[in-house]
């Protein structure tokens, strides 16, 4: 791992005496937006499937090393401690590979064992609720699905998809009532309930709600750009725009 060691030394030089002023000024708090942006760029590069992924993974790795260096300066831990921790965790949570050598386990059985081992770890002993451990910075759709799955693991779940569909319809009816009452605060609450129930439906359909929404966004983007390309949006009537929109639907 010669190149990794080189990266660690580069970060130390940038943040050390006589290094880069910007790098020396950064804190864990100021790096949060950078980490979120780099993570999004990695996901985008994964979708595109090109050579860019290597560079984006490098940027993400640099962020990890950068933050670990800040923590080392604060006397908390080093990048070596980070690596040691994840190494020990991976070995501990894969006893069928590193201890018992049991190749008969299915993927589902491995996941069950993984969750049971997690419960015995020190960080998880402090958790008081089955819902603890959901990252606060997780995007809302993903957070909703994560919470629903955690509740389902302890038996708090719908029996069948028909009940889930009925809940979606119930929440839609309550939103319509809030709109009829012109109650802005209640509209917000009922819209949230509807979105939560739709994520539940996605879970029962085994469809990732974020992926489904992203696909629709891309579809809208493609069709809108087609309309934009074929008419002047500032002067065209809605009928004209709809004509090209329908053309785009047939093409895309």
CORMO-V488224 format. One line per field, one symbol per residue. phi: phi as a letter, one per 20 degrees, with the letter a starting at -180 (. if undefined). A space follows every 50 residues. Layout:
phi=???
//
This chain:
phi=.gfffffgffffffeegneegfffefcgffegffffffffffffffffmd ffggfffffffgfffgfffffffemeadffffffffffffffecffdece ldeefefffffffgfffgfeegfefefecfefnegfefggffffffffff fffdnebffbfffffffffffffffgffffelefffgfffffffffffff fgffeldfffffffffffffgfffffggfdbeffdfffffffgfffffff ec
//
